[in-house]
């Protein structure tokens, strides 16, 4: 009697331990079938679905881990900037300007975005294509759509990624990117690809993984359609007077250059601000003891690409450095 009770108890424990994994596997399989039905209804071909779903066996543990991991923001802005606007990245950016003058000129003329910003974005995002991410986009997005915090968002991105593959822009085995699904040398999410990616070479497909013209034109189209103004720069570092009012700091504050100058704001070298009636905002990314910047409308456009003040400042600083605008 006691022996039977012991075995029954152990069996119940084993069932309890195994059930979550079994349930997850069964649930994921059912979820995939539902997704496939939705994709088929959206017009994705069976050939593409067969190839795509053959890559998806189970949620990717590494993607789940990265999605659930709470980031620790321990870097100061100065540390962030030093890591991204490095001497090596500046040197390579200048090399890219010399290597692709024809395509940079064509893209600059077509979209009205200065080439130095395109090269700087390329450099910050993937070190000029050297580090584009090693995750297969379809399995990564499937994992996030099933298990992630923003399931509906990633499900939509996944369906768009399937459509991109179905249209023949990229082979599924070459559709790689970050763990969160950002793709290619400009790190576009599938929805950004669908809205902004450009076939610059005119070969009938858009390849932001291998075609430099497509990468540059796609980035330029994104900025142009987001409000880029080609007669302006992004901003500049400035010097503040000792008694400066901290309540004037922030992107929500806008003043003209003349108004900032009247408040005692000067260029970093102490000279007068540019004689233009531009509206700008003052930001202190490292607090009152760190550097100060006046930023213009194009800075806000860069923040549509990535909602990070540090990111936008790094792109701006790198663009200045590679073009020797110091």
Backbone torsions as a table, in degrees:
resi	resn	phi	psi	omega
1	UNK	NA	-51.4	178.8
2	UNK	-61.1	-39.2	-179.5
3	UNK	-62.8	-44.8	-179.4
4	UNK	-64.6	-39.1	179.6
5	UNK	-63.3	-40.5	-179.9
6	UNK	-62.0	-45.3	-179.6
7	UNK	-65.8	-38.6	178.8
8	UNK	-64.0	-40.8	-179.8
9	UNK	-65.6	-44.7	179.8
10	UNK	-63.1	-38.3	179.7
11	UNK	-63.6	-41.5	180.0
12	UNK	-65.5	-36.8	178.3
13	UNK	-65.8	-44.0	179.8
14	UNK	-62.4	-41.6	178.8
15	UNK	-61.9	-42.4	-179.9
16	UNK	-64.2	-39.4	-179.6
17	UNK	-69.9	-37.5	-175.3
18	UNK	-83.7	-26.3	-172.3
19	UNK	-56.4	-45.2	-178.4
20	UNK	-57.6	-44.3	-179.5
21	UNK	-65.7	-42.0	178.4
22	UNK	-64.0	-44.1	-179.7
23	UNK	-62.7	-41.7	179.7
24	UNK	-60.5	-45.6	-179.4
25	UNK	-62.3	-45.3	179.5
26	UNK	-65.4	-43.6	179.5
27	UNK	-62.5	-42.3	-178.5
28	UNK	-65.0	-40.9	177.7
29	UNK	-61.5	-44.1	178.5
30	UNK	-65.8	-40.3	179.6
31	UNK	-62.0	-41.6	178.8
32	UNK	-62.7	-40.6	178.7
33	UNK	-62.6	-41.3	177.7
34	UNK	-64.4	-40.8	178.3
35	UNK	-63.7	-42.6	-179.3
36	UNK	-62.3	-39.5	177.4
37	UNK	-61.7	-43.3	178.8
38	UNK	-64.8	-42.9	-179.7
39	UNK	-64.5	-40.8	178.7
40	UNK	-62.6	-42.4	178.8
41	UNK	-65.0	-27.0	178.8
42	UNK	-82.0	-0.9	175.7
43	UNK	98.8	6.7	177.9
44	UNK	-72.4	133.9	-174.9
45	UNK	-70.1	154.3	177.5
46	UNK	-63.4	-33.9	179.9
47	UNK	-61.8	-46.1	178.6
48	UNK	-65.8	-42.1	-179.3
49	UNK	-63.9	-41.8	178.6
50	UNK	-59.7	-45.8	-178.7
51	UNK	-67.9	-42.6	-177.1
52	UNK	-67.3	-45.5	-175.7
53	UNK	-75.0	-17.9	174.2
54	UNK	-67.8	-23.7	179.8
55	UNK	-82.1	-16.3	-173.2
56	UNK	-104.0	104.5	178.9
57	UNK	-101.7	-38.5	-179.4
58	UNK	-162.3	164.0	175.9
59	UNK	-57.2	142.1	-178.3
60	UNK	-80.9	115.7	-177.1
61	UNK	-57.0	-37.4	-178.1
62	UNK	-66.5	-37.9	178.4
63	UNK	-66.9	-42.3	177.0
64	UNK	-59.8	-43.2	-179.4
65	UNK	-62.6	-45.8	-178.6
66	UNK	-67.3	-35.9	-179.9
67	UNK	-69.4	-36.1	-176.8
68	UNK	-85.9	-17.7	-177.5
69	UNK	-70.0	127.6	178.2
70	UNK	-80.9	119.9	-179.2
71	UNK	-68.4	146.8	176.3
72	UNK	-108.6	113.7	-177.0
73	UNK	-88.2	84.0	-175.8
74	UNK	-102.5	-13.5	-179.1
75	UNK	-76.3	136.3	167.8
76	UNK	-76.1	166.5	177.5
77	UNK	-61.6	-40.6	-179.2
78	UNK	-60.6	-39.5	177.4
79	UNK	-68.3	-42.0	178.2
80	UNK	-59.3	-46.8	-177.7
81	UNK	-65.3	-43.2	-178.8
82	UNK	-62.0	-34.7	-178.8
83	UNK	-72.5	-26.8	-174.1
84	UNK	-105.2	-31.7	176.3
85	UNK	-103.5	65.2	-177.1
86	UNK	-89.6	163.8	178.7
87	UNK	-59.5	-38.1	-178.9
88	UNK	-68.3	-40.6	-179.3
89	UNK	-70.1	-36.1	176.2
90	UNK	-63.7	-46.8	-179.9
91	UNK	-59.6	-44.7	-178.7
92	UNK	-69.8	-34.5	176.8
93	UNK	-62.7	-41.1	177.1
94	UNK	-64.6	-35.6	176.5
95	UNK	-64.6	-39.9	179.1
96	UNK	-64.1	-38.1	176.9
97	UNK	-59.9	-38.6	-179.8
98	UNK	-78.6	-30.2	-175.4
99	UNK	-76.3	-32.6	-174.2
100	UNK	-123.3	48.4	-176.8
101	UNK	-64.7	-36.2	-176.8
102	UNK	-67.0	-51.6	-178.3
103	UNK	-68.9	-37.6	176.9
104	UNK	-62.2	-38.5	177.6
105	UNK	-65.4	-43.4	179.0
106	UNK	-63.2	-44.7	-178.4
107	UNK	-67.1	-42.0	178.7
108	UNK	-59.0	-44.5	-179.1
109	UNK	-68.5	-40.1	-176.2
110	UNK	-71.6	-41.2	-171.7
111	UNK	-108.1	-10.8	178.6
112	UNK	70.2	36.7	176.6
113	UNK	-122.5	124.6	-177.5
114	UNK	-60.3	137.3	-172.8
115	UNK	-61.2	-30.9	-177.9
116	UNK	-63.5	-32.3	178.6
117	UNK	-73.3	-36.5	178.1
118	UNK	-63.7	-44.4	179.6
119	UNK	-66.8	-39.2	179.5
120	UNK	-64.2	-44.0	176.6
121	UNK	-60.0	-44.6	178.0
122	UNK	-58.3	-43.1	-179.4
123	UNK	-68.2	-43.1	-179.5
124	UNK	-68.2	-41.1	-175.1
125	UNK	-70.4	-49.0	-172.4
126	UNK	-138.4	19.8	-177.4
127	UNK	51.8	50.2	177.2
128	UNK	61.7	39.1	175.5
129	UNK	90.0	0.8	-176.7
130	UNK	-76.9	-30.0	-176.0
131	UNK	-131.5	91.7	-175.6
132	UNK	-105.0	-2.1	-179.2
133	UNK	98.8	139.8	-175.1
134	UNK	-108.2	12.8	179.6
135	UNK	-89.8	141.6	170.5
136	UNK	-73.6	127.3	-169.7
137	UNK	-64.3	-43.1	-176.0
138	UNK	-63.4	-52.0	177.2
139	UNK	-61.3	-37.6	-180.0
140	UNK	-64.3	-45.6	179.8
141	UNK	-68.1	-35.9	176.8
142	UNK	-62.0	-41.0	177.4
143	UNK	-60.7	-47.6	-177.7
144	UNK	-69.9	-35.4	178.3
145	UNK	-67.2	-34.5	-179.0
146	UNK	-82.5	-44.9	-169.4
147	UNK	-114.0	-7.4	-171.0
148	UNK	-80.4	175.4	-179.0
149	UNK	-75.1	-25.5	-178.9
150	UNK	-121.9	66.6	-173.6
151	UNK	-58.7	-43.8	-178.0
152	UNK	-64.0	-41.3	179.6
153	UNK	-61.9	-48.9	-176.8
154	UNK	-72.3	-27.6	174.8
155	UNK	-64.2	-43.0	177.4
156	UNK	-63.0	-41.8	177.8
157	UNK	-63.8	-38.0	179.4
158	UNK	-64.1	-45.0	178.9
159	UNK	-63.4	-37.4	176.9
160	UNK	-67.3	-39.7	177.3
161	UNK	-61.6	-40.4	177.5
162	UNK	-63.1	-38.1	178.8
163	UNK	-67.2	-39.1	178.4
164	UNK	-60.6	-44.3	177.6
165	UNK	-65.9	-40.2	-177.9
166	UNK	-65.5	-29.4	179.0
167	UNK	-79.6	-5.1	174.0
168	UNK	85.8	15.8	-179.6
169	UNK	-71.7	-31.9	-177.2
170	UNK	-153.5	143.4	174.3
171	UNK	-72.8	145.3	-175.9
172	UNK	-57.2	-38.6	-179.3
173	UNK	-67.8	-19.1	178.5
174	UNK	-98.7	-1.8	-179.4
175	UNK	-84.5	82.8	-177.0
176	UNK	-116.3	162.7	-179.9
177	UNK	-177.3	-156.3	179.9
178	UNK	-76.3	171.4	179.8
179	UNK	-63.7	-23.1	-178.8
180	UNK	-95.1	4.8	174.3
181	UNK	95.8	6.6	176.4
182	UNK	-74.3	130.2	-165.6
183	UNK	-114.1	147.1	167.1
184	UNK	71.7	-169.1	-173.3
185	UNK	-75.1	-15.7	175.1
186	UNK	-108.8	4.4	174.0
187	UNK	53.7	53.4	175.3
188	UNK	-84.2	134.8	164.1
189	UNK	-68.9	156.4	-179.8
190	UNK	-52.3	-38.4	179.8
191	UNK	-65.6	-36.3	176.2
192	UNK	-68.8	-38.7	174.9
193	UNK	-57.0	-48.9	-177.1
194	UNK	-62.3	-32.8	-176.7
195	UNK	-88.4	-35.6	-166.9
196	UNK	-122.9	-18.6	-173.6
197	UNK	-66.0	144.4	-170.6
198	UNK	-128.6	137.5	173.0
199	UNK	-88.7	82.9	-175.7
200	UNK	-69.7	-31.3	-177.0
201	UNK	-83.5	-12.0	177.4
202	UNK	70.6	29.1	-178.7
203	UNK	-97.6	9.3	175.7
204	UNK	89.9	-3.2	176.1
205	UNK	-142.1	157.7	-178.6
206	UNK	-108.6	119.5	-175.5
207	UNK	-122.3	92.0	178.5
208	UNK	-86.8	7.0	176.9
209	UNK	-93.2	-37.7	-171.7
210	UNK	-128.0	-21.9	-176.3
211	UNK	-92.2	109.9	179.4
212	UNK	-61.7	-43.1	176.1
213	UNK	-56.8	-42.4	179.2
214	UNK	-66.0	-38.4	178.6
215	UNK	-62.1	-50.3	-176.9
216	UNK	-66.1	-43.5	-179.1
217	UNK	-67.6	-37.1	179.6
218	UNK	-65.7	-43.5	177.5
219	UNK	-63.0	-42.1	179.8
220	UNK	-65.0	-40.5	179.1
221	UNK	-63.8	-39.8	176.7
222	UNK	-57.8	-50.8	-177.6
223	UNK	-66.0	-43.5	-177.6
224	UNK	-61.4	-44.6	-178.6
225	UNK	-76.8	-8.8	177.0
226	UNK	-96.7	2.2	174.9
227	UNK	108.5	17.6	-177.7
228	UNK	-61.7	142.2	178.3
229	UNK	-119.5	114.6	-170.8
230	UNK	-79.4	-2.7	176.7
231	UNK	-97.6	10.5	-178.7
232	UNK	-129.6	160.1	170.0
233	UNK	-97.3	-161.0	-177.2
234	UNK	-96.7	-29.0	-174.7
235	UNK	154.2	-166.0	-179.7
236	UNK	-163.7	155.0	173.1
237	UNK	-75.6	143.0	-176.8
238	UNK	-133.6	170.0	177.2
239	UNK	-113.7	135.4	-178.7
240	UNK	-105.6	150.9	174.1
241	UNK	-71.0	160.6	-176.1
242	UNK	-63.0	-32.4	-176.1
243	UNK	-98.9	27.9	-175.1
244	UNK	-64.9	139.8	-178.1
245	UNK	-79.1	113.3	-177.5
246	UNK	-66.9	-15.7	179.0
247	UNK	-70.4	-11.0	179.7
248	UNK	-87.4	-2.1	-177.1
249	UNK	-86.6	139.5	173.3
250	UNK	134.3	150.9	-178.6
251	UNK	-66.0	-20.2	179.2
252	UNK	-75.9	-14.4	178.9
253	UNK	-93.0	129.5	178.7
254	UNK	-131.0	131.5	176.6
255	UNK	-144.4	158.3	177.6
256	UNK	-78.0	165.1	178.9
257	UNK	-60.6	-38.1	178.6
258	UNK	-63.4	-39.6	179.4
259	UNK	-66.6	-41.5	178.3
260	UNK	-64.7	-40.0	-179.4
261	UNK	-64.6	-37.3	178.0
262	UNK	-64.2	-24.5	178.2
263	UNK	-87.0	2.4	176.4
264	UNK	96.3	7.5	179.9
265	UNK	-79.0	134.6	179.5
266	UNK	-132.0	167.7	171.4
267	UNK	-60.5	165.8	-177.4
268	UNK	-60.5	-28.9	179.9
269	UNK	-88.3	3.7	177.6
270	UNK	94.0	-7.2	-179.6
271	UNK	-80.2	172.0	-176.3
272	UNK	-68.4	154.4	176.5
273	UNK	-69.6	159.7	179.2
274	UNK	-56.7	144.9	-177.7
275	UNK	-86.4	68.1	177.5
276	UNK	-135.7	147.3	-177.6
277	UNK	-89.4	50.5	179.4
278	UNK	-84.5	143.2	170.4
279	UNK	-87.1	138.9	-179.1
280	UNK	-147.4	166.3	178.4
281	UNK	-122.5	152.5	180.0
282	UNK	-104.3	128.6	178.5
283	UNK	-128.8	148.0	177.8
284	UNK	-124.9	85.0	-172.8
285	UNK	-63.5	-23.8	178.7
286	UNK	-112.7	20.2	-179.4
287	UNK	85.3	-176.0	-173.1
288	UNK	-64.3	-22.7	-179.1
289	UNK	-90.1	-5.5	-177.6
290	UNK	-99.9	-170.9	-178.8
291	UNK	-68.3	152.5	178.1
292	UNK	-114.7	144.6	-179.1
293	UNK	-134.8	139.8	163.4
294	UNK	-97.2	127.6	-176.7
295	UNK	-122.9	144.7	-172.8
296	UNK	-106.0	-169.2	-175.2
297	UNK	-62.9	-36.9	-179.8
298	UNK	-63.5	-27.7	174.7
299	UNK	-62.3	-41.0	177.9
300	UNK	-65.1	-33.9	176.0
301	UNK	-65.0	-41.8	177.3
302	UNK	-61.1	-32.1	178.9
303	UNK	-75.7	-15.0	170.9
304	UNK	-72.9	-30.3	176.2
305	UNK	-69.3	-45.5	179.6
306	UNK	-146.8	119.1	-173.9
307	UNK	-77.5	59.3	-178.9
308	UNK	-137.6	122.1	176.8
309	UNK	-60.5	-41.8	-179.6
310	UNK	-62.8	-41.6	178.7
311	UNK	-60.7	-50.3	-177.4
312	UNK	-62.7	-39.7	177.2
313	UNK	-64.9	-39.2	179.4
314	UNK	-64.3	-42.1	177.4
315	UNK	-62.3	-45.2	179.4
316	UNK	-61.7	-46.8	180.0
317	UNK	-64.0	-42.2	179.8
318	UNK	-65.6	-40.1	178.8
319	UNK	-60.2	-39.8	177.6
320	UNK	-65.8	-42.1	-175.8
321	UNK	-67.8	-44.1	-176.2
322	UNK	-71.0	-21.8	177.9
323	UNK	-98.6	7.5	179.5
324	UNK	56.9	41.0	179.6
325	UNK	-99.5	57.5	179.9
326	UNK	-118.9	NA	NA
